[in-house]
Amino acid sequence: MLWPAAALSNPVLDAGFGDNMVLQAGQPLTVSGRTQPGVKVAARLGKTGSGAVADGSGVFSITLPAQSGSAAPVTLTISDETGTTTYNNILIGNVFLCAGQSNMELSVTRALDAENQLRLAPDDSIRLLMVPKTTAPLPQVQFGGPVTWRPATSTSVADFSAACFYMAKALRRKDPATPIGLIHSNWGGSAARAWLDPEGVLALHGQAALDQLGLYARDPYAAAQAFVPQWFDWWRAKDSGREPWKNSALLDWKPTPKFTLWNEWTGTGLDTNPRANVWLRTVVTLTPEQAAGEGSLAIGAIDDMDLTFVNGHPVGYTFGWGVERTYRVPPAHLKAGKNEILIAANNMWDTGGFFAGPERLAFTAANGDRVPLGTNWEYAATAVTDVPPRAPWDANAGLGVMHNAMIAPLGRMTLAGVAWYQGESDAGQPAYDQKLATLFAGWRRQFGPQTRMLVVQLADWGERRAAPGESGWAQLRDEQRLAVVADSNAALVTAIDIGEPTDIHPANKNDLGKRLAEAFNGRALPMPEGAVRNGDMVTVSFTGIEGALQAQGGPYPLGVELCEAGMETCRFALASLAGSRMVIPVPQGMAPTRVRYAWADAPVVNLVDGGGMPIPGFGLDIAP
């Protein structure tokens, strides 16, 4: 989606560029933007310059010579026959995108030692860019709101990503002469696929998915009609073939206790078990004039997901607990007299139901009449507990919708690295390593092949276990490891020892930031290399070990398992440590094929190297 060329009086760079920014040092420097089609554009940064010709849409990309890192401010000008745009107070250093879900989003004010860290935060050589949350079915030119590069101060840092900021502080301590630019682009609860670029969506989900997104951009109503057959099939399979949208009398209706989230409906069962699929119903009475043309139905925000019907016809489908829904209602779906509005609402986490106040709900007729809908609702709880299929455009797990609105507007910016902390929303799903490889490829297409990938391995969270078992979190941690192993310019930074079993958002982002900085600077972090059986011993070797492996607080590393072919055969084992190797005796009568370490949602771990760096969770096949 491009700006109309006629609207541009001067050439402008893409939305991620601006006054006070940091541009990447040590690499040919790409700047991109828009102007009139076909004109010659010149860029000058300090004493160096270069140029290009805008394409038929007015898009240009200019590569400037590599610059040395410097905290001395410089000016960048972009000029063509229409005029000149100047960007001031620019530093040259290392620029990072910090992206993911809520653990990367977690702010400095919520992390450890916040008061003291905010006092120490000011640093004019750290510049911050906060990207507003929004989604889009197609790549955008502008962000969802204004953005500004700001120097690090106690105020600007307060709501910024703690892990990202503490990484920058550690990098500055190591190299105080090099400025740091940080881009915060995060969304709590987001799935990995929401951050794919269009090429990544095509690679993992196919052309049909891209076509659905394009249809949604043009006509949300038509896109919903194309998608809902999947939902219908899902509901029939889960509810013994019933179709309440055709006959709502099939359901056991009760008056809603009050217009609130259903967690507050005391005694309904939804107050104690709010993760549910619930039908909501009301009736709106229309005059012949009000029913004569196309209407607009506003149902406020539904937490989390809705499929909404008017007189049995689906009119809209949305995921997003804070997203206001307004759906187009064709005149063929309306009639004079009583019209039934039916909402199939799903809540998969925490609060559910009506998120916005009753004043947000209304039907607006083609003649402009507004009919309030904030009263006289009924509800029908169901026994269906599964999560409905997700549309390609939904907010938290839509295909590429966060990339399109929160990454694409950055333009062809040259970056030093991407720090990625995400995976909680993908736990239990297959092939996370493929998702990461596809994300890596998309970021490098946009930000350059030199971009280093820093992946945070999920922290420990959940139930402590006294016996081996299966774990979606452990599986995802191992797939994070596999993606890093397969990439020549990536590092795994584990947080497996600094989580909080009762809090999915651990506060110790301070140590995590330091580890991210060490990984960017090239420190070889501990990684399992392979497992080999020799006689009655299995030996696991590691790379990146400083000094020798150590078991903190006791003679043995905790959480070591040997497994035979079936995962139910896994059992804990007592291992000994020798330098960079772990040696595990094979119990008599066992034929292990795999060794696992820290294989649980919330493992208790104590294995570190001589520098105190933890060993990441892993699973390895045993070579004979």
C-alpha positions in Angstrom: 0.0 0.0 0.0 1.7 3.1 -1.3 1.2 6.8 -0.7 -0.2 8.6 -3.8 2.7 10.1 -5.6 0.8 13.4 -6.0 0.7 13.7 -2.2 4.5 13.9 -1.9 5.9 17.4 -2.3 9.4 16.2 -1.1 11.1 12.8 -1.2 10.7 11.0 2.2 12.3 8.0 3.7 10.2 5.1 5.0 8.5 5.4 8.3 11.3 3.8 10.4 13.7 6.5 9.5 13.6 9.9 11.3 15.4 12.6 13.2 17.6 11.3 16.1 17.9 7.8 14.6 20.9 5.5 14.6 22.1 4.2 11.2 24.0 1.0 11.0 27.8 1.1 11.0 30.3 -1.0 9.1 27.9 -2.1 6.3 26.8 -0.6 3.0 23.9 1.5 4.3 20.5 1.2 2.6 17.9 3.9 2.9 14.5 3.6 1.3 11.6 5.8 0.7 9.1 7.3 -1.8 8.8 10.3 -4.1 7.4 11.0 -7.6 7.7 8.0 -10.0 10.7 7.9 -12.3 12.7 10.8 -10.8 16.3 10.8 -9.8 16.9 10.8 -6.0 20.1 11.7 -4.2 21.1 10.9 -0.6 23.9 12.6 1.3 25.1 11.5 4.7 27.8 13.7 6.1 30.4 13.8 3.4 29.3 10.8 1.4 26.5 10.4 -1.1 24.8 8.2 -3.6 21.7 8.1 -5.8 19.0 6.1 -7.5 15.9 6.4 -9.7 12.5 5.9 -8.2 10.4 3.2 -9.8 7.0 3.5 -11.4 5.4 3.6 -8.0 7.8 6.2 -6.7 9.7 3.8 -4.5 13.5 4.2 -4.2 16.3 2.5 -2.4 19.7 4.0 -2.1 22.9 2.3 -0.9 25.5 4.6 0.8 29.1 3.6 1.6 29.8 1.9 4.9 30.2 4.3 7.8 32.3 4.0 10.9 30.6 4.1 14.2 30.4 7.6 15.7 28.5 9.5 18.4 29.1 12.8 16.6 25.7 13.8 15.1 25.4 14.0 11.3 22.7 15.1 8.9 21.1 13.0 6.1 19.4 14.8 3.2 17.2 13.2 0.5 16.8 15.4 -2.6 15.2 15.2 -6.0 13.5 17.6 -8.4 10.5 18.1 -6.0 12.6 19.2 -3.1 14.8 18.1 -0.2 14.0 16.4 3.1 16.5 16.6 6.0 17.0 14.2 8.9 19.0 15.6 11.8 21.0 14.5 14.8 21.8 11.0 13.4 24.3 8.7 15.0 26.2 5.8 13.4 26.3 2.5 15.4 24.6 -0.8 15.8 20.8 -1.1 15.2 18.6 -3.9 16.5 15.1 -4.9 16.1 13.7 -6.4 19.3 10.5 -8.4 18.5 8.2 -11.1 19.8 5.5 -11.5 22.4 5.0 -10.3 25.9 8.3 -11.4 27.4 10.2 -9.2 24.9 7.5 -6.5 25.4 7.8 -6.5 29.2 8.9 -3.0 30.1 11.8 -1.8 32.3 9.2 -0.7 34.9 8.1 -4.3 35.3 11.6 -5.8 35.4 14.0 -6.2 38.4 15.6 -3.2 40.0 13.4 -0.8 38.0 13.8 2.3 40.2 17.6 2.1 40.2 17.8 1.2 36.5 15.6 4.1 35.5 17.8 6.4 37.5 20.8 5.1 35.5 19.0 5.0 32.1 19.9 8.3 30.5 22.3 7.8 27.6 22.2 10.0 24.5 24.0 7.3 22.5 21.1 4.9 22.9 18.2 5.8 20.7 14.8 4.2 21.0 11.9 3.6 18.5 8.6 2.3 19.8 6.3 0.8 17.2 2.5 1.0 17.9 0.5 -2.2 17.9 -1.7 -2.7 14.9 -2.3 -5.3 12.2 -2.9 -5.3 8.5 -3.6 -7.9 5.9 -1.1 -6.4 3.4 2.3 -4.6 3.9 1.9 -1.0 4.9 3.9 2.2 4.4 2.9 3.9 7.6 2.7 2.6 11.2 -0.6 2.6 13.0 0.4 5.8 14.7 3.2 8.4 14.9 6.7 7.2 15.8 9.7 9.1 17.0 13.3 8.2 17.7 14.1 9.3 21.2 17.3 9.3 23.3 17.3 7.0 26.3 16.0 8.9 29.3 14.3 7.8 32.5 11.0 8.6 30.8 11.6 7.1 27.3 13.0 3.9 28.7 10.2 3.3 31.3 7.8 1.5 28.8 10.5 0.1 26.5 11.4 -3.5 26.3 13.6 -4.4 29.3 15.5 -7.3 27.6 16.2 -5.0 24.7 17.3 -2.0 26.7 19.5 -4.1 29.1 21.2 -5.7 26.0 22.0 -2.2 24.8 23.4 -1.1 28.2 25.7 -4.2 28.2 26.8 -3.5 24.7 27.6 0.1 25.6 29.6 -1.0 28.7 31.7 -3.2 26.4 32.1 -0.6 23.6 31.2 2.9 24.9 32.2 4.5 21.6 29.5 2.8 19.5 25.9 4.1 19.7 23.0 1.7 19.8 19.6 2.0 18.0 16.8 -0.1 19.4 13.4 -0.8 17.7 10.7 -2.2 20.0 8.0 -4.0 17.9 6.1 -6.5 20.1 2.7 -7.9 20.8 1.8 -10.0 23.8 0.3 -13.4 22.9 1.3 -13.2 19.3 2.0 -16.3 17.2 5.2 -16.6 15.2 3.2 -16.7 11.9 1.9 -13.2 12.6 5.4 -11.9 12.0 6.0 -13.6 8.6 6.6 -11.4 5.6 4.5 -12.2 2.5 7.2 -14.5 1.0 7.2 -16.4 4.3 3.4 -16.7 4.3 3.6 -18.1 0.8 6.4 -20.5 1.7 4.6 -22.0 4.8 0.9 -21.5 4.0 0.6 -21.2 0.3 -0.9 -18.9 -2.3 -4.5 -19.5 -1.1 -3.7 -17.9 2.2 -2.2 -14.8 0.5 -5.3 -14.6 -1.7 -7.6 -14.6 1.4 -5.6 -11.8 3.0 -5.9 -9.8 -0.2 -9.6 -10.4 -0.3 -9.9 -9.3 3.3 -8.1 -6.1 2.5 -10.5 -5.4 -0.3 -13.8 -6.7 1.2 -13.9 -8.1 4.8 -17.4 -9.3 4.3 -16.5 -11.4 1.3 -13.4 -12.7 3.1 -15.6 -13.9 6.0 -17.9 -15.7 3.6 -15.0 -17.5 2.1 -13.6 -18.5 5.5 -16.7 -19.5 7.5 -17.3 -22.9 5.9 -14.2 -24.0 7.9 -15.8 -22.8 11.1 -19.1 -24.5 10.2 -17.4 -27.8 9.7 -15.5 -27.4 13.0 -18.6 -26.6 15.0 -20.7 -29.5 13.5 -17.8 -31.8 14.4 -17.6 -30.5 18.0 -21.4 -30.2 18.7 -22.9 -33.4 17.3 -23.8 -31.9 14.0 -26.0 -29.0 15.5 -26.2 -25.7 13.6 -27.4 -23.1 16.1 -26.9 -20.3 13.5 -29.8 -21.8 11.5 -32.0 -22.5 14.6 -31.0 -20.8 17.8 -33.8 -22.5 19.7 -31.5 -25.5 19.8 -29.6 -23.7 22.6 -30.5 -23.2 26.3 -30.8 -19.5 26.5 -30.6 -17.5 29.8 -30.6 -13.7 30.4 -27.1 -12.3 30.7 -26.6 -11.4 34.4 -25.0 -8.0 33.4 -23.2 -6.4 30.5 -19.7 -7.3 31.5 -17.0 -9.9 30.9 -18.6 -13.3 31.7 -16.0 -13.9 34.4 -18.2 -11.6 36.5 -21.4 -13.7 36.0 -21.5 -15.2 39.4 -23.0 -18.7 39.6 -23.1 -19.3 35.8 -20.0 -21.5 35.7 -18.3 -19.0 33.4 -17.1 -17.2 36.5 -15.0 -20.2 37.5 -14.2 -21.6 34.1 -14.1 -18.7 31.6 -12.3 -20.6 28.9 -15.4 -21.5 26.9 -17.4 -21.2 23.7 -20.6 -19.2 24.5 -23.4 -18.0 22.2 -24.8 -14.5 22.7 -28.1 -13.3 21.3 -30.3 -10.2 21.0 -33.0 -9.0 18.7 -33.2 -5.6 17.0 -36.5 -4.3 15.6 -36.2 -2.3 12.3 -38.6 -0.2 10.4 -39.0 -0.9 6.7 -36.9 2.2 6.0 -34.1 1.0 8.4 -34.1 -2.5 6.8 -34.1 -1.1 3.2 -30.4 -0.7 2.6 -27.0 -1.9 3.7 -26.5 -1.6 7.5 -23.5 -1.5 9.8 -23.4 -3.6 13.0 -21.0 -2.6 15.8 -20.7 -5.2 18.6 -17.9 -3.5 20.5 -15.0 -5.8 21.4 -15.4 -9.5 22.1 -12.8 -11.3 24.2 -11.2 -13.2 22.4 -12.9 -14.3 19.2 -16.3 -14.0 17.5 -18.3 -15.2 14.5 -21.3 -12.9 14.2 -24.6 -13.7 12.4 -27.6 -11.6 11.4 -30.7 -13.6 10.8 -28.5 -16.7 10.4 -26.1 -15.2 7.9 -22.4 -14.8 8.9 -21.3 -11.1 8.6 -17.9 -11.0 10.3 -15.2 -13.0 12.0 -12.5 -11.4 14.3 -9.9 -12.4 16.8 -8.6 -9.8 19.2 -9.7 -9.0 22.8 -9.4 -5.3 22.4 -10.4 -5.0 18.8 -13.7 -3.2 18.1 -15.9 -5.0 15.6 -18.0 -3.2 13.0 -19.5 -5.5 10.3 -21.2 -4.7 7.0 -24.7 -6.1 6.8 -26.1 -6.5 3.2 -29.7 -5.5 2.8 -30.6 -9.1 1.8 -29.9 -10.2 5.4 -32.3 -7.6 6.9 -36.0 -7.4 7.2 -38.6 -5.1 8.7 -39.5 -6.2 12.2 -37.4 -8.5 14.4 -33.8 -9.3 13.3 -31.8 -11.8 15.3 -28.2 -11.0 16.1 -26.2 -14.1 17.1 -22.5 -14.1 18.3 -20.5 -17.3 18.7 -17.9 -16.1 21.2 -14.7 -18.0 22.2 -12.4 -17.2 25.1 -9.1 -19.1 25.3 -7.4 -17.2 28.1 -8.3 -15.2 31.2 -11.3 -12.9 30.6 -14.1 -13.6 28.1 -17.1 -12.0 26.5 -18.1 -8.3 26.2 -14.9 -6.3 26.5 -16.3 -2.9 25.7 -19.2 -1.1 27.3 -22.8 -1.4 26.1 -22.7 2.1 24.5 -20.4 0.6 21.9 -23.0 -1.7 20.5 -25.4 -0.5 17.8 -27.0 -1.1 14.4 -26.7 1.8 12.0 -29.2 1.7 9.1 -28.5 2.9 5.6 -30.7 6.0 6.3 -28.4 6.9 9.2 -30.6 5.8 12.1 -28.6 4.4 15.0 -30.4 1.7 17.0 -28.6 0.9 20.4 -27.9 -2.8 21.2 -26.5 -2.6 24.7 -29.5 -4.2 26.5 -31.6 -7.4 26.5 -28.8 -9.9 25.6 -29.1 -13.7 26.3 -26.3 -16.2 26.6 -26.1 -20.0 26.1 -23.0 -21.8 27.4 -21.9 -24.9 25.5 -19.9 -28.0 26.2 -17.5 -27.2 23.3 -14.1 -26.4 24.8 -11.8 -26.4 21.8 -10.6 -23.3 20.1 -12.2 -22.5 16.7 -10.2 -22.3 13.5 -8.3 -19.0 13.1 -8.8 -16.8 10.1 -5.7 -15.6 8.2 -6.4 -12.0 9.2 -6.9 -12.4 12.9 -5.0 -10.2 15.3 -2.7 -12.5 17.3 -2.2 -15.4 14.9 -3.1 -14.0 11.5 -0.7 -14.7 8.7 1.9 -11.9 8.5 -0.5 -9.3 9.9 2.0 -7.9 12.4 4.9 -7.9 10.0 2.7 -6.0 7.5 1.8 -3.2 10.1 4.8 -3.3 12.5 7.8 -4.4 10.5 7.2 -3.6 6.8 7.0 0.2 7.5 10.6 0.2 8.8 11.6 0.0 5.1 15.0 -1.3 3.8 16.8 -0.4 7.0 20.2 -2.0 7.6 20.4 -3.8 10.9 23.0 -5.4 13.1 20.7 -8.0 14.5 17.2 -9.1 15.5 16.6 -10.2 19.1 13.6 -12.5 19.1 11.7 -13.7 22.3 8.6 -15.6 21.3 7.3 -19.1 21.4 4.9 -19.4 24.3 1.9 -19.0 21.9 3.4 -21.7 19.6 4.1 -24.3 22.2 2.5 -27.6 21.4 2.5 -26.9 17.6 4.9 -28.6 15.2 7.9 -27.4 13.3 8.8 -24.2 15.1 12.3 -24.6 13.7 10.8 -24.2 10.2 8.9 -21.1 11.3 12.1 -19.6 12.7 14.1 -20.3 9.5 11.3 -18.6 7.5 11.3 -15.6 9.8 15.1 -15.3 9.6 14.9 -15.3 5.8 12.3 -12.6 5.8 14.2 -10.3 8.1 17.3 -10.7 6.0 15.4 -9.9 2.9 14.3 -6.6 4.5 17.3 -5.7 6.7 20.3 -7.3 4.9 22.1 -10.7 4.8 24.4 -9.6 7.6 21.6 -9.5 10.2 22.5 -11.6 13.2 19.6 -13.6 14.8 19.5 -13.8 18.6 16.8 -16.3 19.8 15.8 -16.4 23.4 15.1 -20.0 24.5 11.9 -20.0 26.6 12.2 -19.5 30.3 10.9 -22.1 32.8 7.2 -21.7 33.6 4.4 -24.0 34.8 4.1 -27.1 37.0 7.2 -28.6 38.6 7.3 -32.3 37.9 8.9 -35.2 39.8 8.9 -37.6 36.9 9.8 -37.5 33.2 7.0 -36.7 30.8 6.1 -34.9 27.6 6.3 -31.1 27.3 5.3 -28.8 24.5 7.5 -26.1 25.9 10.6 -28.4 26.0 9.9 -29.5 22.4 9.7 -25.9 21.3 12.9 -25.0 23.1 14.6 -27.8 21.2 13.3 -26.6 17.9 14.6 -23.1 18.8 18.0 -24.8 19.3 17.7 -26.7 16.0 16.9 -23.5 14.0 20.0 -21.7 15.5 22.2 -24.7 14.8 21.0 -24.7 11.1 21.9 -20.9 10.7 25.5 -19.7 10.3 24.8 -16.3 11.9 22.5 -17.0 14.8 22.8 -17.6 18.6 20.6 -19.3 21.2 20.3 -17.4 24.4 18.6 -19.5 27.0 16.4 -18.1 29.8 15.7 -21.6 31.2 17.2 -20.8 34.6 15.8 -17.3 35.1 12.1 -18.0 34.8 9.4 -18.0 37.5 7.2 -21.2 37.6 4.2 -19.2 38.7 4.7 -16.2 36.5 4.9 -16.5 32.7 6.5 -13.1 32.7 9.7 -13.4 34.7 11.2 -10.1 35.9 14.8 -11.0 35.5 15.3 -9.4 32.1 18.6 -7.8 33.4 20.6 -11.0 33.1 18.8 -11.9 29.8 19.9 -8.6 28.3 23.5 -9.3 29.3 23.4 -12.7 27.6 21.9 -11.2 24.4 24.8 -8.7 24.3 27.4 -11.5 24.8 25.7 -13.5 22.0 25.8 -10.6 19.6 29.5 -9.9 20.5 30.3 -13.5 19.4 30.8 -15.3 22.6 30.3 -19.0 22.0 27.5 -19.9 24.3 27.0 -23.5 25.6 25.3 -25.8 23.1 25.0 -29.6 23.0 26.9 -31.1 20.1 26.1 -34.8 20.1 25.5 -37.9 22.0 27.4 -41.2 21.5 27.1 -44.6 23.2 30.3 -46.5 24.1 29.6 -49.7 25.9 27.5 -49.0 29.0 28.0 -45.2 28.8 26.4 -42.4 26.8 28.7 -39.4 26.3 27.2 -36.0 25.5 29.6 -33.4 24.2 29.2 -29.7 24.2 30.6 -26.7 22.4 30.9 -23.1 23.8 31.9 -24.2 27.2 34.0 -21.8 29.2 36.3 -23.8 31.6 34.4 -27.0 32.5 30.8 -28.1 33.1 29.6 -27.7 36.6 26.6 -28.9 38.6 25.6 -26.1 41.0 24.5 -27.1 44.4 25.3 -30.8 44.3 27.4 -33.6 42.7 25.0 -34.3 39.8 23.3 -32.3 37.0 19.5 -32.3 37.4 17.0 -33.1 34.7 19.1 -35.6 32.7 17.0 -38.4 31.0 17.6 -41.4 28.9 14.8 -42.6 26.6 14.2 -45.7 24.6 12.0 -45.6 21.4 8.8 -44.6 23.2 8.8 -41.4 25.1 7.0 -43.1 28.0 10.2 -45.0 28.5 12.2 -41.9 29.6 13.8 -42.1 33.0 16.0 -39.8 35.0 19.7 -40.6 35.1 22.7 -39.6 37.2 25.4 -38.2 35.0 29.0 -37.3 35.8 30.8 -34.3 34.3 34.2 -34.2 32.7 35.4 -31.0 31.1 33.0 -30.2 28.2 31.4 -33.7 28.4 28.6 -35.3 30.3 28.8 -39.1 30.9 25.6 -41.0 31.6 25.7 -44.7 32.7 23.1 -46.9 30.9 20.9 -48.9 33.3 21.1 -52.6 32.9 18.6 -53.9 30.3 17.9 -50.5 28.8 18.6 -49.6 25.1 18.4 -45.8 25.1 18.0 -44.1 21.7 17.8 -40.5 23.0 19.1 -38.3 25.8 17.1 -35.3 27.1 18.0 -32.5 29.4 15.5 -30.1 31.2 12.6 -31.7 29.3 9.7 -30.0 31.2 7.7 -26.8 31.0 9.3 -25.7 34.3 12.5 -27.8 34.8 14.7 -27.5 37.8 18.2 -27.0 36.3 21.7 -26.6 37.8 24.1 -27.4 34.8 26.3 -24.5 33.9 29.7 -23.9 32.4 32.7 -22.4 34.3 31.5 -18.9 33.5 28.1 -19.6 35.1 26.3 -19.7 31.7 23.4 -22.2 31.8 23.2 -25.1 29.4 20.1 -24.9 27.2 17.3 -27.6 27.3 17.7 -30.1 24.5 17.0 -33.6 23.1 19.6 -35.6 21.2 19.5 -38.9 19.4 22.2 -41.2 20.6 24.6 -42.3 17.9 25.8 -46.0 18.3 
